[in-house]
């Protein structure tokens, strides 16, 4: 009975691992197909009703025409967080746990933002509107929502990052990626919104399967510890 139970649990874990792996591969493939390849003005796959060409823009150009604003977080130490406890997330350079380093009693932002890791890999994150802080090893981007969709830009930046060979000894300071990241951007704000929502839903699915997988693995570990003393 015990062997059968754990066999069933292992099958469930394998199932969610496969679903998770397939979704990660599917997302990577769709990012390549739904954004123009280098030197091209339109992507391979588009949503119906959109026919306008895309523009190739550098982050620095978008900042110059007030489409976005780039900045850096500030130093928040473990001591700061223990001295001022609270529930507001602090995001840092880690790619683990969605970049969350801890929680704090103060917050810097209560708006939609993009953050990216200056140290350790340059991972890009979309941050929905909530109260949070960003440390000095992360950069952040605030957008003009009348000019560009924040979710869309986060995925465009992720793709740009994956396409370049980045020298991590330089670190991904705003001054570095301003000229380094070139992205395809649709003229239509509506097209940006549709693409941003598509990838956001895909990320939610990936997170769901990841959590189910972690939960099942934790259940298995806990039961093994209790059943085989």
PyMOL commands that place a pseudoatom at each C-alpha (Angstrom):
pseudoatom trace, name=CA, resn=UNK, resi=1, chain=A, elem=C, hetatm=0, pos=[0.000, 0.000, 0.000]
pseudoatom trace, name=CA, resn=UNK, resi=2, chain=A, elem=C, hetatm=0, pos=[2.777, 2.423, 0.955]
pseudoatom trace, name=CA, resn=UNK, resi=3, chain=A, elem=C, hetatm=0, pos=[4.722, 1.594, -2.220]
pseudoatom trace, name=CA, resn=UNK, resi=4, chain=A, elem=C, hetatm=0, pos=[1.611, 2.151, -4.339]
pseudoatom trace, name=CA, resn=UNK, resi=5, chain=A, elem=C, hetatm=0, pos=[0.907, 5.489, -2.607]
pseudoatom trace, name=CA, resn=UNK, resi=6, chain=A, elem=C, hetatm=0, pos=[4.405, 6.845, -3.246]
pseudoatom trace, name=CA, resn=UNK, resi=7, chain=A, elem=C, hetatm=0, pos=[4.334, 5.539, -6.818]
pseudoatom trace, name=CA, resn=UNK, resi=8, chain=A, elem=C, hetatm=0, pos=[1.120, 7.522, -7.409]
pseudoatom trace, name=CA, resn=UNK, resi=9, chain=A, elem=C, hetatm=0, pos=[2.706, 10.597, -5.823]
pseudoatom trace, name=CA, resn=UNK, resi=10, chain=A, elem=C, hetatm=0, pos=[5.800, 10.232, -8.038]
pseudoatom trace, name=CA, resn=UNK, resi=11, chain=A, elem=C, hetatm=0, pos=[3.551, 10.028, -11.125]
pseudoatom trace, name=CA, resn=UNK, resi=12, chain=A, elem=C, hetatm=0, pos=[1.815, 13.262, -10.088]
pseudoatom trace, name=CA, resn=UNK, resi=13, chain=A, elem=C, hetatm=0, pos=[5.192, 14.981, -9.539]
pseudoatom trace, name=CA, resn=UNK, resi=14, chain=A, elem=C, hetatm=0, pos=[6.415, 13.803, -12.972]
pseudoatom trace, name=CA, resn=UNK, resi=15, chain=A, elem=C, hetatm=0, pos=[3.186, 15.026, -14.600]
pseudoatom trace, name=CA, resn=UNK, resi=16, chain=A, elem=C, hetatm=0, pos=[3.508, 18.551, -13.171]
pseudoatom trace, name=CA, resn=UNK, resi=17, chain=A, elem=C, hetatm=0, pos=[7.241, 18.639, -13.960]
pseudoatom trace, name=CA, resn=UNK, resi=18, chain=A, elem=C, hetatm=0, pos=[6.475, 17.816, -17.613]
pseudoatom trace, name=CA, resn=UNK, resi=19, chain=A, elem=C, hetatm=0, pos=[3.699, 20.428, -17.814]
pseudoatom trace, name=CA, resn=UNK, resi=20, chain=A, elem=C, hetatm=0, pos=[6.004, 23.018, -16.268]
pseudoatom trace, name=CA, resn=UNK, resi=21, chain=A, elem=C, hetatm=0, pos=[8.905, 22.158, -18.612]
pseudoatom trace, name=CA, resn=UNK, resi=22, chain=A, elem=C, hetatm=0, pos=[6.617, 22.251, -21.682]
pseudoatom trace, name=CA, resn=UNK, resi=23, chain=A, elem=C, hetatm=0, pos=[5.214, 25.674, -20.725]
pseudoatom trace, name=CA, resn=UNK, resi=24, chain=A, elem=C, hetatm=0, pos=[8.731, 27.105, -20.192]
pseudoatom trace, name=CA, resn=UNK, resi=25, chain=A, elem=C, hetatm=0, pos=[9.807, 25.862, -23.654]
pseudoatom trace, name=CA, resn=UNK, resi=26, chain=A, elem=C, hetatm=0, pos=[6.540, 27.134, -25.201]
pseudoatom trace, name=CA, resn=UNK, resi=27, chain=A, elem=C, hetatm=0, pos=[7.070, 30.603, -23.660]
pseudoatom trace, name=CA, resn=UNK, resi=28, chain=A, elem=C, hetatm=0, pos=[10.637, 30.788, -25.014]
pseudoatom trace, name=CA, resn=UNK, resi=29, chain=A, elem=C, hetatm=0, pos=[9.428, 29.765, -28.484]
pseudoatom trace, name=CA, resn=UNK, resi=30, chain=A, elem=C, hetatm=0, pos=[6.554, 32.290, -28.472]
pseudoatom trace, name=CA, resn=UNK, resi=31, chain=A, elem=C, hetatm=0, pos=[8.850, 35.125, -27.365]
pseudoatom trace, name=CA, resn=UNK, resi=32, chain=A, elem=C, hetatm=0, pos=[11.028, 34.427, -30.418]
pseudoatom trace, name=CA, resn=UNK, resi=33, chain=A, elem=C, hetatm=0, pos=[8.007, 34.242, -32.757]
pseudoatom trace, name=CA, resn=UNK, resi=34, chain=A, elem=C, hetatm=0, pos=[5.907, 37.118, -31.385]
pseudoatom trace, name=CA, resn=UNK, resi=35, chain=A, elem=C, hetatm=0, pos=[8.773, 39.635, -31.488]
pseudoatom trace, name=CA, resn=UNK, resi=36, chain=A, elem=C, hetatm=0, pos=[10.607, 40.545, -34.736]
pseudoatom trace, name=CA, resn=UNK, resi=37, chain=A, elem=C, hetatm=0, pos=[13.904, 38.827, -35.471]
pseudoatom trace, name=CA, resn=UNK, resi=38, chain=A, elem=C, hetatm=0, pos=[16.978, 41.029, -35.873]
pseudoatom trace, name=CA, resn=UNK, resi=39, chain=A, elem=C, hetatm=0, pos=[16.682, 43.160, -39.006]
pseudoatom trace, name=CA, resn=UNK, resi=40, chain=A, elem=C, hetatm=0, pos=[12.954, 42.467, -39.502]
pseudoatom trace, name=CA, resn=UNK, resi=41, chain=A, elem=C, hetatm=0, pos=[10.072, 44.887, -38.999]
pseudoatom trace, name=CA, resn=UNK, resi=42, chain=A, elem=C, hetatm=0, pos=[7.274, 42.455, -38.098]
pseudoatom trace, name=CA, resn=UNK, resi=43, chain=A, elem=C, hetatm=0, pos=[7.099, 39.262, -35.999]
pseudoatom trace, name=CA, resn=UNK, resi=44, chain=A, elem=C, hetatm=0, pos=[6.396, 35.784, -37.361]
pseudoatom trace, name=CA, resn=UNK, resi=45, chain=A, elem=C, hetatm=0, pos=[3.154, 35.467, -35.354]
pseudoatom trace, name=CA, resn=UNK, resi=46, chain=A, elem=C, hetatm=0, pos=[0.700, 38.332, -34.728]
pseudoatom trace, name=CA, resn=UNK, resi=47, chain=A, elem=C, hetatm=0, pos=[-2.749, 38.678, -33.228]
pseudoatom trace, name=CA, resn=UNK, resi=48, chain=A, elem=C, hetatm=0, pos=[-5.526, 39.290, -35.784]
pseudoatom trace, name=CA, resn=UNK, resi=49, chain=A, elem=C, hetatm=0, pos=[-6.276, 42.881, -36.727]
pseudoatom trace, name=CA, resn=UNK, resi=50, chain=A, elem=C, hetatm=0, pos=[-2.757, 44.292, -36.342]
pseudoatom trace, name=CA, resn=UNK, resi=51, chain=A, elem=C, hetatm=0, pos=[-0.846, 45.121, -39.526]
pseudoatom trace, name=CA, resn=UNK, resi=52, chain=A, elem=C, hetatm=0, pos=[1.359, 48.154, -38.727]
pseudoatom trace, name=CA, resn=UNK, resi=53, chain=A, elem=C, hetatm=0, pos=[5.136, 47.668, -38.834]
pseudoatom trace, name=CA, resn=UNK, resi=54, chain=A, elem=C, hetatm=0, pos=[7.122, 47.630, -35.588]
pseudoatom trace, name=CA, resn=UNK, resi=55, chain=A, elem=C, hetatm=0, pos=[9.913, 50.037, -34.646]
pseudoatom trace, name=CA, resn=UNK, resi=56, chain=A, elem=C, hetatm=0, pos=[13.372, 49.075, -33.393]
pseudoatom trace, name=CA, resn=UNK, resi=57, chain=A, elem=C, hetatm=0, pos=[14.094, 51.259, -30.347]
pseudoatom trace, name=CA, resn=UNK, resi=58, chain=A, elem=C, hetatm=0, pos=[16.891, 51.417, -27.782]
pseudoatom trace, name=CA, resn=UNK, resi=59, chain=A, elem=C, hetatm=0, pos=[16.032, 51.867, -24.097]
pseudoatom trace, name=CA, resn=UNK, resi=60, chain=A, elem=C, hetatm=0, pos=[17.969, 55.133, -24.071]
pseudoatom trace, name=CA, resn=UNK, resi=61, chain=A, elem=C, hetatm=0, pos=[15.884, 56.536, -26.954]
pseudoatom trace, name=CA, resn=UNK, resi=62, chain=A, elem=C, hetatm=0, pos=[12.669, 55.643, -25.130]
pseudoatom trace, name=CA, resn=UNK, resi=63, chain=A, elem=C, hetatm=0, pos=[13.973, 57.479, -22.067]
pseudoatom trace, name=CA, resn=UNK, resi=64, chain=A, elem=C, hetatm=0, pos=[14.895, 60.577, -24.100]
pseudoatom trace, name=CA, resn=UNK, resi=65, chain=A, elem=C, hetatm=0, pos=[11.379, 60.936, -25.501]
pseudoatom trace, name=CA, resn=UNK, resi=66, chain=A, elem=C, hetatm=0, pos=[9.847, 60.459, -22.003]
pseudoatom trace, name=CA, resn=UNK, resi=67, chain=A, elem=C, hetatm=0, pos=[8.346, 57.042, -22.809]
pseudoatom trace, name=CA, resn=UNK, resi=68, chain=A, elem=C, hetatm=0, pos=[10.039, 55.718, -19.672]
pseudoatom trace, name=CA, resn=UNK, resi=69, chain=A, elem=C, hetatm=0, pos=[12.220, 56.705, -16.738]
pseudoatom trace, name=CA, resn=UNK, resi=70, chain=A, elem=C, hetatm=0, pos=[15.145, 54.580, -15.482]
pseudoatom trace, name=CA, resn=UNK, resi=71, chain=A, elem=C, hetatm=0, pos=[16.580, 54.578, -11.978]
pseudoatom trace, name=CA, resn=UNK, resi=72, chain=A, elem=C, hetatm=0, pos=[18.294, 52.493, -9.306]
pseudoatom trace, name=CA, resn=UNK, resi=73, chain=A, elem=C, hetatm=0, pos=[17.040, 51.295, -5.937]
pseudoatom trace, name=CA, resn=UNK, resi=74, chain=A, elem=C, hetatm=0, pos=[18.684, 52.201, -2.644]
pseudoatom trace, name=CA, resn=UNK, resi=75, chain=A, elem=C, hetatm=0, pos=[20.603, 50.302, 0.018]
pseudoatom trace, name=CA, resn=UNK, resi=76, chain=A, elem=C, hetatm=0, pos=[18.326, 48.286, 2.307]
pseudoatom trace, name=CA, resn=UNK, resi=77, chain=A, elem=C, hetatm=0, pos=[20.245, 45.997, 4.659]
pseudoatom trace, name=CA, resn=UNK, resi=78, chain=A, elem=C, hetatm=0, pos=[19.107, 42.947, 6.614]
pseudoatom trace, name=CA, resn=UNK, resi=79, chain=A, elem=C, hetatm=0, pos=[19.560, 45.143, 9.720]
pseudoatom trace, name=CA, resn=UNK, resi=80, chain=A, elem=C, hetatm=0, pos=[17.195, 47.771, 8.277]
pseudoatom trace, name=CA, resn=UNK, resi=81, chain=A, elem=C, hetatm=0, pos=[14.562, 45.084, 7.729]
pseudoatom trace, name=CA, resn=UNK, resi=82, chain=A, elem=C, hetatm=0, pos=[14.938, 43.642, 11.249]
pseudoatom trace, name=CA, resn=UNK, resi=83, chain=A, elem=C, hetatm=0, pos=[14.881, 47.129, 12.828]
pseudoatom trace, name=CA, resn=UNK, resi=84, chain=A, elem=C, hetatm=0, pos=[11.745, 48.129, 10.892]
pseudoatom trace, name=CA, resn=UNK, resi=85, chain=A, elem=C, hetatm=0, pos=[9.756, 44.908, 10.441]
pseudoatom trace, name=CA, resn=UNK, resi=86, chain=A, elem=C, hetatm=0, pos=[6.781, 44.823, 8.103]
pseudoatom trace, name=CA, resn=UNK, resi=87, chain=A, elem=C, hetatm=0, pos=[5.096, 43.060, 5.219]
pseudoatom trace, name=CA, resn=UNK, resi=88, chain=A, elem=C, hetatm=0, pos=[6.138, 45.150, 2.199]
pseudoatom trace, name=CA, resn=UNK, resi=89, chain=A, elem=C, hetatm=0, pos=[8.357, 43.073, -0.166]
pseudoatom trace, name=CA, resn=UNK, resi=90, chain=A, elem=C, hetatm=0, pos=[11.964, 44.068, -0.836]
pseudoatom trace, name=CA, resn=UNK, resi=91, chain=A, elem=C, hetatm=0, pos=[13.263, 43.045, -4.274]
pseudoatom trace, name=CA, resn=UNK, resi=92, chain=A, elem=C, hetatm=0, pos=[16.976, 42.586, -4.883]
pseudoatom trace, name=CA, resn=UNK, resi=93, chain=A, elem=C, hetatm=0, pos=[19.329, 41.028, -7.443]
pseudoatom trace, name=CA, resn=UNK, resi=94, chain=A, elem=C, hetatm=0, pos=[18.369, 37.415, -6.717]
pseudoatom trace, name=CA, resn=UNK, resi=95, chain=A, elem=C, hetatm=0, pos=[16.462, 35.522, -9.399]
pseudoatom trace, name=CA, resn=UNK, resi=96, chain=A, elem=C, hetatm=0, pos=[15.099, 33.176, -6.697]
pseudoatom trace, name=CA, resn=UNK, resi=97, chain=A, elem=C, hetatm=0, pos=[11.569, 33.690, -5.313]
pseudoatom trace, name=CA, resn=UNK, resi=98, chain=A, elem=C, hetatm=0, pos=[10.829, 36.254, -8.034]
pseudoatom trace, name=CA, resn=UNK, resi=99, chain=A, elem=C, hetatm=0, pos=[13.731, 38.412, -6.801]
pseudoatom trace, name=CA, resn=UNK, resi=100, chain=A, elem=C, hetatm=0, pos=[12.262, 38.843, -3.297]
pseudoatom trace, name=CA, resn=UNK, resi=101, chain=A, elem=C, hetatm=0, pos=[14.913, 39.374, -0.625]
pseudoatom trace, name=CA, resn=UNK, resi=102, chain=A, elem=C, hetatm=0, pos=[12.662, 39.942, 2.395]
pseudoatom trace, name=CA, resn=UNK, resi=103, chain=A, elem=C, hetatm=0, pos=[10.016, 42.240, 3.879]
pseudoatom trace, name=CA, resn=UNK, resi=104, chain=A, elem=C, hetatm=0, pos=[10.179, 45.753, 5.358]
pseudoatom trace, name=CA, resn=UNK, resi=105, chain=A, elem=C, hetatm=0, pos=[8.042, 48.193, 7.334]
pseudoatom trace, name=CA, resn=UNK, resi=106, chain=A, elem=C, hetatm=0, pos=[8.611, 50.959, 4.762]
pseudoatom trace, name=CA, resn=UNK, resi=107, chain=A, elem=C, hetatm=0, pos=[8.102, 51.037, 1.000]
pseudoatom trace, name=CA, resn=UNK, resi=108, chain=A, elem=C, hetatm=0, pos=[9.499, 53.046, -1.916]
pseudoatom trace, name=CA, resn=UNK, resi=109, chain=A, elem=C, hetatm=0, pos=[6.863, 52.415, -4.599]
pseudoatom trace, name=CA, resn=UNK, resi=110, chain=A, elem=C, hetatm=0, pos=[3.154, 51.787, -4.961]
pseudoatom trace, name=CA, resn=UNK, resi=111, chain=A, elem=C, hetatm=0, pos=[2.939, 51.552, -8.749]
pseudoatom trace, name=CA, resn=UNK, resi=112, chain=A, elem=C, hetatm=0, pos=[3.469, 49.281, -11.744]
pseudoatom trace, name=CA, resn=UNK, resi=113, chain=A, elem=C, hetatm=0, pos=[7.209, 48.976, -12.510]
pseudoatom trace, name=CA, resn=UNK, resi=114, chain=A, elem=C, hetatm=0, pos=[9.841, 46.873, -14.211]
pseudoatom trace, name=CA, resn=UNK, resi=115, chain=A, elem=C, hetatm=0, pos=[12.860, 45.885, -12.123]
pseudoatom trace, name=CA, resn=UNK, resi=116, chain=A, elem=C, hetatm=0, pos=[16.003, 44.178, -13.274]
pseudoatom trace, name=CA, resn=UNK, resi=117, chain=A, elem=C, hetatm=0, pos=[19.072, 42.737, -11.600]
pseudoatom trace, name=CA, resn=UNK, resi=118, chain=A, elem=C, hetatm=0, pos=[22.203, 44.881, -11.892]
pseudoatom trace, name=CA, resn=UNK, resi=119, chain=A, elem=C, hetatm=0, pos=[24.242, 42.073, -10.286]
pseudoatom trace, name=CA, resn=UNK, resi=120, chain=A, elem=C, hetatm=0, pos=[23.879, 38.374, -10.919]
pseudoatom trace, name=CA, resn=UNK, resi=121, chain=A, elem=C, hetatm=0, pos=[22.411, 37.774, -14.329]
pseudoatom trace, name=CA, resn=UNK, resi=122, chain=A, elem=C, hetatm=0, pos=[20.330, 40.787, -15.283]
pseudoatom trace, name=CA, resn=UNK, resi=123, chain=A, elem=C, hetatm=0, pos=[16.983, 38.999, -14.782]
pseudoatom trace, name=CA, resn=UNK, resi=124, chain=A, elem=C, hetatm=0, pos=[13.982, 41.205, -15.678]
pseudoatom trace, name=CA, resn=UNK, resi=125, chain=A, elem=C, hetatm=0, pos=[10.769, 41.264, -13.618]
pseudoatom trace, name=CA, resn=UNK, resi=126, chain=A, elem=C, hetatm=0, pos=[7.382, 42.884, -14.169]
pseudoatom trace, name=CA, resn=UNK, resi=127, chain=A, elem=C, hetatm=0, pos=[6.046, 44.270, -10.871]
pseudoatom trace, name=CA, resn=UNK, resi=128, chain=A, elem=C, hetatm=0, pos=[2.298, 44.792, -10.636]
pseudoatom trace, name=CA, resn=UNK, resi=129, chain=A, elem=C, hetatm=0, pos=[1.093, 47.832, -8.672]
pseudoatom trace, name=CA, resn=UNK, resi=130, chain=A, elem=C, hetatm=0, pos=[1.705, 47.140, -4.965]
pseudoatom trace, name=CA, resn=UNK, resi=131, chain=A, elem=C, hetatm=0, pos=[3.770, 48.591, -2.114]
pseudoatom trace, name=CA, resn=UNK, resi=132, chain=A, elem=C, hetatm=0, pos=[7.393, 47.449, -2.345]
pseudoatom trace, name=CA, resn=UNK, resi=133, chain=A, elem=C, hetatm=0, pos=[11.042, 48.517, -2.290]
pseudoatom trace, name=CA, resn=UNK, resi=134, chain=A, elem=C, hetatm=0, pos=[13.982, 47.939, -4.629]
pseudoatom trace, name=CA, resn=UNK, resi=135, chain=A, elem=C, hetatm=0, pos=[17.576, 47.627, -3.418]
pseudoatom trace, name=CA, resn=UNK, resi=136, chain=A, elem=C, hetatm=0, pos=[20.632, 49.299, -4.934]
pseudoatom trace, name=CA, resn=UNK, resi=137, chain=A, elem=C, hetatm=0, pos=[21.607, 46.131, -6.870]
pseudoatom trace, name=CA, resn=UNK, resi=138, chain=A, elem=C, hetatm=0, pos=[18.397, 46.444, -8.897]
pseudoatom trace, name=CA, resn=UNK, resi=139, chain=A, elem=C, hetatm=0, pos=[17.395, 48.966, -11.512]
pseudoatom trace, name=CA, resn=UNK, resi=140, chain=A, elem=C, hetatm=0, pos=[13.813, 50.029, -12.098]
pseudoatom trace, name=CA, resn=UNK, resi=141, chain=A, elem=C, hetatm=0, pos=[11.798, 51.456, -14.973]
pseudoatom trace, name=CA, resn=UNK, resi=142, chain=A, elem=C, hetatm=0, pos=[8.613, 53.495, -14.708]
pseudoatom trace, name=CA, resn=UNK, resi=143, chain=A, elem=C, hetatm=0, pos=[6.685, 53.951, -17.976]
pseudoatom trace, name=CA, resn=UNK, resi=144, chain=A, elem=C, hetatm=0, pos=[4.349, 56.542, -19.443]
pseudoatom trace, name=CA, resn=UNK, resi=145, chain=A, elem=C, hetatm=0, pos=[1.273, 54.272, -19.926]
pseudoatom trace, name=CA, resn=UNK, resi=146, chain=A, elem=C, hetatm=0, pos=[0.021, 56.487, -22.765]
pseudoatom trace, name=CA, resn=UNK, resi=147, chain=A, elem=C, hetatm=0, pos=[3.164, 55.672, -24.756]
pseudoatom trace, name=CA, resn=UNK, resi=148, chain=A, elem=C, hetatm=0, pos=[4.086, 52.081, -23.839]
pseudoatom trace, name=CA, resn=UNK, resi=149, chain=A, elem=C, hetatm=0, pos=[2.611, 49.081, -22.025]
pseudoatom trace, name=CA, resn=UNK, resi=150, chain=A, elem=C, hetatm=0, pos=[4.632, 48.121, -18.945]
pseudoatom trace, name=CA, resn=UNK, resi=151, chain=A, elem=C, hetatm=0, pos=[4.037, 44.353, -19.193]
pseudoatom trace, name=CA, resn=UNK, resi=152, chain=A, elem=C, hetatm=0, pos=[4.942, 44.376, -22.892]
pseudoatom trace, name=CA, resn=UNK, resi=153, chain=A, elem=C, hetatm=0, pos=[8.198, 46.267, -22.209]
pseudoatom trace, name=CA, resn=UNK, resi=154, chain=A, elem=C, hetatm=0, pos=[9.180, 43.765, -19.490]
pseudoatom trace, name=CA, resn=UNK, resi=155, chain=A, elem=C, hetatm=0, pos=[8.903, 40.859, -21.969]
pseudoatom trace, name=CA, resn=UNK, resi=156, chain=A, elem=C, hetatm=0, pos=[10.685, 42.852, -24.694]
pseudoatom trace, name=CA, resn=UNK, resi=157, chain=A, elem=C, hetatm=0, pos=[13.556, 43.536, -22.256]
pseudoatom trace, name=CA, resn=UNK, resi=158, chain=A, elem=C, hetatm=0, pos=[13.716, 39.848, -21.235]
pseudoatom trace, name=CA, resn=UNK, resi=159, chain=A, elem=C, hetatm=0, pos=[14.034, 38.843, -24.870]
pseudoatom trace, name=CA, resn=UNK, resi=160, chain=A, elem=C, hetatm=0, pos=[16.657, 41.528, -25.587]
pseudoatom trace, name=CA, resn=UNK, resi=161, chain=A, elem=C, hetatm=0, pos=[18.639, 40.259, -22.596]
pseudoatom trace, name=CA, resn=UNK, resi=162, chain=A, elem=C, hetatm=0, pos=[18.489, 36.648, -23.826]
pseudoatom trace, name=CA, resn=UNK, resi=163, chain=A, elem=C, hetatm=0, pos=[19.739, 37.645, -27.300]
pseudoatom trace, name=CA, resn=UNK, resi=164, chain=A, elem=C, hetatm=0, pos=[22.957, 39.364, -26.241]
pseudoatom trace, name=CA, resn=UNK, resi=165, chain=A, elem=C, hetatm=0, pos=[26.213, 38.091, -24.804]
pseudoatom trace, name=CA, resn=UNK, resi=166, chain=A, elem=C, hetatm=0, pos=[26.433, 40.145, -21.652]
pseudoatom trace, name=CA, resn=UNK, resi=167, chain=A, elem=C, hetatm=0, pos=[29.697, 40.829, -19.843]
pseudoatom trace, name=CA, resn=UNK, resi=168, chain=A, elem=C, hetatm=0, pos=[28.722, 40.441, -16.183]
pseudoatom trace, name=CA, resn=UNK, resi=169, chain=A, elem=C, hetatm=0, pos=[31.936, 42.004, -14.940]
pseudoatom trace, name=CA, resn=UNK, resi=170, chain=A, elem=C, hetatm=0, pos=[30.510, 45.293, -16.278]
pseudoatom trace, name=CA, resn=UNK, resi=171, chain=A, elem=C, hetatm=0, pos=[27.169, 44.857, -14.424]
pseudoatom trace, name=CA, resn=UNK, resi=172, chain=A, elem=C, hetatm=0, pos=[23.821, 45.855, -15.880]
pseudoatom trace, name=CA, resn=UNK, resi=173, chain=A, elem=C, hetatm=0, pos=[23.783, 49.488, -14.758]
pseudoatom trace, name=CA, resn=UNK, resi=174, chain=A, elem=C, hetatm=0, pos=[21.170, 51.755, -16.404]
pseudoatom trace, name=CA, resn=UNK, resi=175, chain=A, elem=C, hetatm=0, pos=[24.034, 53.495, -18.254]
pseudoatom trace, name=CA, resn=UNK, resi=176, chain=A, elem=C, hetatm=0, pos=[25.069, 50.139, -19.779]
pseudoatom trace, name=CA, resn=UNK, resi=177, chain=A, elem=C, hetatm=0, pos=[21.697, 48.788, -20.883]
pseudoatom trace, name=CA, resn=UNK, resi=178, chain=A, elem=C, hetatm=0, pos=[20.442, 52.148, -22.228]
pseudoatom trace, name=CA, resn=UNK, resi=179, chain=A, elem=C, hetatm=0, pos=[22.476, 51.566, -25.380]
pseudoatom trace, name=CA, resn=UNK, resi=180, chain=A, elem=C, hetatm=0, pos=[22.735, 47.781, -25.192]
pseudoatom trace, name=CA, resn=UNK, resi=181, chain=A, elem=C, hetatm=0, pos=[19.043, 46.795, -25.299]
pseudoatom trace, name=CA, resn=UNK, resi=182, chain=A, elem=C, hetatm=0, pos=[17.370, 47.260, -28.690]
pseudoatom trace, name=CA, resn=UNK, resi=183, chain=A, elem=C, hetatm=0, pos=[13.758, 46.096, -28.869]
pseudoatom trace, name=CA, resn=UNK, resi=184, chain=A, elem=C, hetatm=0, pos=[11.032, 45.668, -31.430]
pseudoatom trace, name=CA, resn=UNK, resi=185, chain=A, elem=C, hetatm=0, pos=[7.986, 47.704, -30.377]
pseudoatom trace, name=CA, resn=UNK, resi=186, chain=A, elem=C, hetatm=0, pos=[4.588, 47.901, -32.129]
pseudoatom trace, name=CA, resn=UNK, resi=187, chain=A, elem=C, hetatm=0, pos=[3.319, 51.400, -32.875]
pseudoatom trace, name=CA, resn=UNK, resi=188, chain=A, elem=C, hetatm=0, pos=[-0.118, 50.284, -31.651]
pseudoatom trace, name=CA, resn=UNK, resi=189, chain=A, elem=C, hetatm=0, pos=[-0.496, 50.505, -27.864]
pseudoatom trace, name=CA, resn=UNK, resi=190, chain=A, elem=C, hetatm=0, pos=[-3.386, 48.027, -28.135]
pseudoatom trace, name=CA, resn=UNK, resi=191, chain=A, elem=C, hetatm=0, pos=[-1.113, 45.445, -29.788]
pseudoatom trace, name=CA, resn=UNK, resi=192, chain=A, elem=C, hetatm=0, pos=[1.415, 45.933, -26.963]
pseudoatom trace, name=CA, resn=UNK, resi=193, chain=A, elem=C, hetatm=0, pos=[-1.340, 45.368, -24.370]
pseudoatom trace, name=CA, resn=UNK, resi=194, chain=A, elem=C, hetatm=0, pos=[-2.577, 42.157, -26.039]
pseudoatom trace, name=CA, resn=UNK, resi=195, chain=A, elem=C, hetatm=0, pos=[0.968, 40.719, -26.215]
pseudoatom trace, name=CA, resn=UNK, resi=196, chain=A, elem=C, hetatm=0, pos=[1.725, 41.750, -22.607]
pseudoatom trace, name=CA, resn=UNK, resi=197, chain=A, elem=C, hetatm=0, pos=[-1.483, 40.078, -21.370]
pseudoatom trace, name=CA, resn=UNK, resi=198, chain=A, elem=C, hetatm=0, pos=[-0.771, 36.888, -23.346]
pseudoatom trace, name=CA, resn=UNK, resi=199, chain=A, elem=C, hetatm=0, pos=[2.657, 36.414, -21.788]
pseudoatom trace, name=CA, resn=UNK, resi=200, chain=A, elem=C, hetatm=0, pos=[1.389, 37.443, -18.352]
pseudoatom trace, name=CA, resn=UNK, resi=201, chain=A, elem=C, hetatm=0, pos=[-1.261, 34.678, -18.458]
pseudoatom trace, name=CA, resn=UNK, resi=202, chain=A, elem=C, hetatm=0, pos=[1.411, 32.231, -19.628]
pseudoatom trace, name=CA, resn=UNK, resi=203, chain=A, elem=C, hetatm=0, pos=[3.646, 33.206, -16.692]
pseudoatom trace, name=CA, resn=UNK, resi=204, chain=A, elem=C, hetatm=0, pos=[0.720, 32.692, -14.293]
pseudoatom trace, name=CA, resn=UNK, resi=205, chain=A, elem=C, hetatm=0, pos=[0.260, 29.157, -15.668]
pseudoatom trace, name=CA, resn=UNK, resi=206, chain=A, elem=C, hetatm=0, pos=[3.994, 28.435, -15.319]
pseudoatom trace, name=CA, resn=UNK, resi=207, chain=A, elem=C, hetatm=0, pos=[3.936, 29.704, -11.699]
pseudoatom trace, name=CA, resn=UNK, resi=208, chain=A, elem=C, hetatm=0, pos=[0.855, 27.593, -10.935]
pseudoatom trace, name=CA, resn=UNK, resi=209, chain=A, elem=C, hetatm=0, pos=[2.531, 24.368, -12.089]
pseudoatom trace, name=CA, resn=UNK, resi=210, chain=A, elem=C, hetatm=0, pos=[5.767, 25.323, -10.334]
pseudoatom trace, name=CA, resn=UNK, resi=211, chain=A, elem=C, hetatm=0, pos=[3.884, 25.787, -7.032]
pseudoatom trace, name=CA, resn=UNK, resi=212, chain=A, elem=C, hetatm=0, pos=[1.978, 22.515, -7.449]
pseudoatom trace, name=CA, resn=UNK, resi=213, chain=A, elem=C, hetatm=0, pos=[5.272, 20.756, -8.168]
pseudoatom trace, name=CA, resn=UNK, resi=214, chain=A, elem=C, hetatm=0, pos=[6.971, 22.265, -5.092]
pseudoatom trace, name=CA, resn=UNK, resi=215, chain=A, elem=C, hetatm=0, pos=[3.946, 21.414, -2.927]
pseudoatom trace, name=CA, resn=UNK, resi=216, chain=A, elem=C, hetatm=0, pos=[3.934, 17.766, -4.061]
pseudoatom trace, name=CA, resn=UNK, resi=217, chain=A, elem=C, hetatm=0, pos=[7.703, 17.466, -3.549]
pseudoatom trace, name=CA, resn=UNK, resi=218, chain=A, elem=C, hetatm=0, pos=[7.346, 18.893, -0.023]
pseudoatom trace, name=CA, resn=UNK, resi=219, chain=A, elem=C, hetatm=0, pos=[4.461, 16.512, 0.760]
pseudoatom trace, name=CA, resn=UNK, resi=220, chain=A, elem=C, hetatm=0, pos=[6.539, 13.549, -0.430]
pseudoatom trace, name=CA, resn=UNK, resi=221, chain=A, elem=C, hetatm=0, pos=[9.568, 14.616, 1.649]
pseudoatom trace, name=CA, resn=UNK, resi=222, chain=A, elem=C, hetatm=0, pos=[7.450, 15.208, 4.744]
pseudoatom trace, name=CA, resn=UNK, resi=223, chain=A, elem=C, hetatm=0, pos=[5.646, 11.863, 4.436]
pseudoatom trace, name=CA, resn=UNK, resi=224, chain=A, elem=C, hetatm=0, pos=[8.895, 9.962, 3.824]
pseudoatom trace, name=CA, resn=UNK, resi=225, chain=A, elem=C, hetatm=0, pos=[10.336, 11.526, 6.996]
pseudoatom trace, name=CA, resn=UNK, resi=226, chain=A, elem=C, hetatm=0, pos=[7.246, 10.565, 9.031]
pseudoatom trace, name=CA, resn=UNK, resi=227, chain=A, elem=C, hetatm=0, pos=[6.616, 7.095, 7.591]
pseudoatom trace, name=CA, resn=UNK, resi=228, chain=A, elem=C, hetatm=0, pos=[10.229, 5.890, 7.665]
pseudoatom trace, name=CA, resn=UNK, resi=229, chain=A, elem=C, hetatm=0, pos=[11.624, 6.872, 11.032]
for i in range(1, 229): cmd.bond("trace and resi %d" % i, "trace and resi %d" % (i + 1))
show_as sticks, trace
zoom trace
